[in-house]
Amino acid sequence: MKISVGIVTYDNAAVIGRCLESLAASLDSDQNVELTVIDNGSSDDTLRIVREFVARAPRGIRARVNEASGNLGYGRAHNFAFEGVTTKYHVICNPDIIFRGNPLRTLAEYLDNHDDVGLLAPAVLNEDLTPQHLNKRLPTVLDLFLRRFLPAPLRSLFRQRLDHYEMRDVPYDAIVDVPFVSGAFLFCRSAALRRAGGFDPRYFLYFEDVDLSRAVRQAGFRTVCLPTASVVHLWGQAHRRSPSMVLTFVRNGIRYFNKWGWDLA
């Protein structure tokens, strides 16, 4: 069983070591992983940590790290990680993911038996193993405004709407088709990823995963959550509050709705 894994880093020294070590610890002796780390110009110790792991990569992992000339953005860097991949399955993985059990085996076995599935997401959990509810329906402008800009004290007024967007009406332990699977961790059929064209490189950050979900479905594949596999997502979101990231969110939101249609409410 050979699977490729792509991880894109940018100043992730606090989490990337745990991610890589958990990946190594999750594998059985018959599993082989081709790991590519694309670093988008980290200024902290990220590259040192990754290089040390690559230099002593444990049995079963063939690892390499590529240092980008600058910050390519999330989707574009993942496209580079996918270039030349010959494995049947490819994993898009955040640097703040912790592997639990052996999710790669569980996810691969499911795709082996479901040729119509292109993207497969595990259950994504917090460190206390509560669900993060990253499965979502396709967003409207109203959904995104409520989630991003509505003050927290007012969100209770729209709780039913927000819960519907996050598919909280569907049990998180159910195998279910999901219109919008999170890019934090995606187990991909390589052929489906190629047919969809990979990530649209115009999205520097935000919306690249919902765009990819739609492109894969448009290419004729299903996008599914398989909760019998799970990972922990450490999910630091401090950057979301910076003015530049808010502007990036708005710009890419406009780009997304221009591409797929303006569903206002």
C-alpha positions as CSV (number, residue, x, y, z in Angstrom):
1,M,0.0,0.0,0.0
2,K,1.7,3.2,-1.2
3,I,0.1,6.6,-0.7
4,S,1.5,10.1,-1.3
5,V,1.1,12.8,1.3
6,G,1.5,16.5,0.7
7,I,1.9,19.0,3.5
8,V,2.3,22.8,3.0
9,T,4.0,24.7,5.8
10,Y,4.4,28.4,6.7
11,D,5.7,29.2,10.2
12,N,4.4,26.0,11.7
13,A,7.2,25.1,14.1
14,A,4.8,24.7,17.0
15,V,2.9,21.9,15.3
16,I,4.7,20.3,12.4
17,G,6.9,18.0,14.5
18,R,3.8,16.4,16.1
19,C,2.2,16.0,12.7
20,L,5.1,14.2,11.1
21,E,5.8,12.0,14.1
22,S,2.1,11.0,14.4
23,L,2.1,10.1,10.6
24,A,5.1,7.9,11.1
25,A,3.6,6.2,14.2
26,S,0.3,5.5,12.4
27,L,1.7,3.3,9.7
28,D,1.8,-0.5,9.6
29,S,4.9,-2.3,8.3
30,D,3.2,-2.9,4.9
31,Q,2.4,0.7,4.3
32,N,4.7,3.1,2.3
33,V,4.3,6.8,2.1
34,E,5.8,9.3,-0.3
35,L,5.9,12.5,1.7
36,T,6.4,15.9,0.1
37,V,6.6,19.0,2.3
38,I,6.4,22.4,0.5
39,D,7.5,25.2,2.7
40,N,6.1,28.6,1.8
41,G,8.9,30.7,3.2
42,S,8.8,30.0,6.9
43,S,10.8,32.4,9.1
44,D,10.7,30.2,12.3
45,D,12.2,26.7,12.9
46,T,9.7,24.9,10.6
47,L,12.3,24.1,8.0
48,R,14.8,22.8,10.5
49,I,12.3,20.5,12.1
50,V,11.1,19.2,8.7
51,R,14.7,18.7,7.5
52,E,15.6,16.7,10.6
53,F,12.6,14.5,10.1
54,V,13.5,14.0,6.4
55,A,17.1,13.1,7.3
56,R,16.0,10.3,9.7
57,A,12.7,9.4,8.0
58,P,11.6,6.1,9.5
59,R,11.0,2.9,7.5
60,G,8.0,3.2,5.3
61,I,8.4,7.0,4.6
62,R,10.3,8.4,1.7
63,A,10.4,12.1,2.4
64,R,11.5,15.3,0.7
65,V,11.1,19.0,1.4
66,N,11.0,21.8,-1.2
67,E,11.6,25.4,-0.2
68,A,9.4,27.8,-2.2
69,S,10.9,31.1,-3.3
70,G,8.0,32.8,-1.5
71,N,4.5,32.2,-0.1
72,L,2.7,30.5,-3.0
73,G,-0.5,30.2,-1.1
74,Y,-2.1,27.0,0.1
75,G,-3.7,25.5,-3.0
76,R,-0.9,26.4,-5.4
77,A,1.7,24.9,-3.1
78,H,-0.4,21.7,-2.8
79,N,-0.6,21.5,-6.6
80,F,3.2,21.5,-6.6
81,A,3.3,18.7,-4.0
82,F,1.0,16.7,-6.3
83,E,3.1,17.2,-9.4
84,G,4.6,13.9,-10.7
85,V,2.7,11.8,-8.1
86,T,2.0,8.3,-9.4
87,T,0.2,6.8,-6.4
88,K,-3.4,5.8,-6.6
89,Y,-4.3,7.9,-3.6
90,H,-3.0,11.3,-2.4
91,V,-3.4,13.0,0.9
92,I,-3.8,16.8,1.3
93,C,-2.8,17.4,4.9
94,N,-2.5,20.5,7.1
95,P,0.7,20.8,9.3
96,D,-1.5,21.0,12.4
97,I,-3.1,17.5,11.9
98,I,-2.4,14.7,14.4
99,F,-3.0,11.2,13.0
100,R,-5.1,8.9,15.2
101,G,-4.9,5.1,14.8
102,N,-4.3,4.3,11.1
103,P,-6.6,6.6,9.1
104,L,-4.7,6.0,5.8
105,R,-5.5,2.3,5.8
106,T,-9.2,2.9,6.7
107,L,-9.6,5.6,4.0
108,A,-7.8,3.6,1.3
109,E,-9.8,0.5,1.9
110,Y,-13.0,2.5,1.5
111,L,-11.9,4.0,-1.7
112,D,-10.8,0.6,-2.9
113,N,-14.5,-0.4,-2.6
114,H,-16.1,2.8,-3.8
115,D,-14.9,3.8,-7.2
116,D,-17.3,6.7,-7.5
117,V,-15.8,8.6,-4.5
118,G,-13.1,11.2,-5.4
119,L,-12.5,12.9,-2.1
120,L,-12.8,11.3,1.3
121,A,-12.7,13.2,4.6
122,P,-12.2,11.5,8.1
123,A,-13.9,12.8,11.2
124,V,-11.9,15.9,12.3
125,L,-11.7,16.2,16.0
126,N,-10.4,18.7,18.6
127,E,-7.7,17.6,21.0
128,D,-10.4,16.6,23.5
129,L,-11.9,14.4,20.8
130,T,-15.0,16.5,20.3
131,P,-16.0,17.0,16.7
132,Q,-15.1,20.2,14.8
133,H,-18.1,19.9,12.5
134,L,-16.0,20.8,9.4
135,N,-18.5,19.1,7.0
136,K,-20.5,21.8,5.4
137,R,-23.2,22.4,2.8
138,L,-22.4,24.8,0.0
139,P,-22.1,28.4,1.3
140,T,-24.3,31.3,0.5
141,V,-23.2,34.9,1.0
142,L,-25.4,35.1,4.1
143,D,-23.8,32.0,5.6
144,L,-20.3,33.4,5.2
145,F,-21.3,36.8,6.5
146,L,-22.9,35.3,9.6
147,R,-19.9,33.1,10.4
148,R,-17.2,35.6,9.6
149,F,-18.5,39.0,10.6
150,L,-21.4,38.6,13.0
151,P,-20.4,39.4,16.6
152,A,-20.5,36.3,18.7
153,P,-23.2,37.5,21.1
154,L,-25.6,37.8,18.1
155,R,-24.9,34.4,16.6
156,S,-27.5,32.6,18.8
157,L,-30.1,34.5,16.8
158,F,-29.0,32.6,13.7
159,R,-28.0,29.3,15.4
160,Q,-30.4,27.2,13.4
161,R,-29.1,28.6,10.1
162,L,-25.4,28.2,11.1
163,D,-26.1,24.6,12.3
164,H,-27.7,23.7,9.0
165,Y,-24.7,25.1,7.1
166,E,-22.4,23.0,9.3
167,M,-24.6,19.9,8.7
168,R,-25.2,19.5,12.4
169,D,-28.5,17.8,11.6
170,V,-26.5,14.8,10.3
171,P,-24.9,12.5,12.9
172,Y,-21.2,13.0,12.9
173,D,-20.7,9.2,13.1
174,A,-22.6,8.6,9.8
175,I,-21.0,8.0,6.4
176,V,-22.5,10.8,4.4
177,D,-22.0,12.7,1.1
178,V,-20.7,16.1,2.0
179,P,-21.0,19.0,-0.6
180,F,-18.0,20.9,1.0
181,V,-15.3,18.8,2.6
182,S,-12.6,20.7,4.6
183,G,-9.1,21.0,3.1
184,A,-7.5,20.4,6.5
185,F,-7.3,16.7,5.6
186,L,-8.4,15.2,2.3
187,F,-7.9,11.7,1.2
188,C,-8.0,11.9,-2.6
189,R,-8.3,9.6,-5.5
190,S,-5.5,10.9,-7.6
191,A,-7.4,10.4,-10.9
192,A,-10.3,12.5,-9.5
193,L,-7.9,15.2,-8.4
194,R,-6.3,15.3,-11.8
195,R,-9.7,15.4,-13.6
196,A,-10.8,18.3,-11.4
197,G,-7.6,20.2,-12.2
198,G,-6.3,20.3,-8.6
199,F,-6.7,23.4,-6.6
200,D,-7.6,26.6,-8.5
201,P,-4.3,28.6,-7.9
202,R,-6.2,31.9,-7.9
203,Y,-7.2,31.3,-4.3
204,F,-4.3,32.3,-2.1
205,L,-6.1,31.2,1.0
206,Y,-9.8,30.5,1.8
207,F,-12.4,29.0,-0.5
208,E,-9.9,26.7,-2.2
209,D,-11.4,23.6,-0.5
210,V,-15.0,24.3,-1.3
211,D,-13.9,25.2,-4.9
212,L,-12.1,21.8,-5.1
213,S,-15.1,19.9,-3.6
214,R,-17.3,21.4,-6.3
215,A,-14.8,20.7,-9.1
216,V,-14.4,17.1,-8.1
217,R,-18.2,16.6,-8.0
218,Q,-18.5,18.4,-11.3
219,A,-16.0,15.9,-12.7
220,G,-18.4,13.0,-11.7
221,F,-17.1,11.9,-8.3
222,R,-18.7,11.9,-4.9
223,T,-17.2,13.7,-1.9
224,V,-17.8,11.8,1.3
225,C,-17.0,11.8,5.1
226,L,-15.9,8.5,6.6
227,P,-16.0,8.9,10.4
228,T,-14.6,5.5,11.1
229,A,-11.2,7.2,10.4
230,S,-10.3,10.3,12.4
231,V,-7.6,12.9,12.9
232,V,-7.1,15.7,15.4
233,H,-6.9,19.2,14.0
234,L,-5.1,21.6,16.3
235,W,-6.6,24.6,14.4
236,G,-4.9,27.8,15.3
237,Q,-7.0,30.6,14.0
238,A,-5.4,33.8,15.3
239,H,-4.4,34.9,11.8
240,R,-8.1,35.1,10.8
241,R,-8.5,38.3,12.7
242,S,-5.7,40.2,10.9
243,P,-6.9,42.9,8.5
244,S,-4.9,41.4,5.6
245,M,-6.6,37.9,6.1
246,V,-10.0,39.5,6.3
247,L,-9.3,41.2,3.0
248,T,-8.1,38.0,1.5
249,F,-11.3,36.2,2.7
250,V,-13.5,38.9,1.0
251,R,-11.5,38.9,-2.2
252,N,-11.6,35.1,-2.5
253,G,-15.3,35.0,-1.6
254,I,-16.0,37.3,-4.5
255,R,-13.9,35.1,-6.7
256,Y,-15.7,32.0,-5.6
257,F,-19.2,33.4,-6.1
258,N,-18.2,34.9,-9.5
259,K,-17.1,31.4,-10.5
260,W,-20.0,29.3,-9.1
261,G,-22.8,31.8,-9.0
262,W,-24.1,34.3,-6.4
263,D,-26.3,32.4,-4.0
264,L,-27.2,35.2,-1.6
265,A,-29.3,33.4,1.0
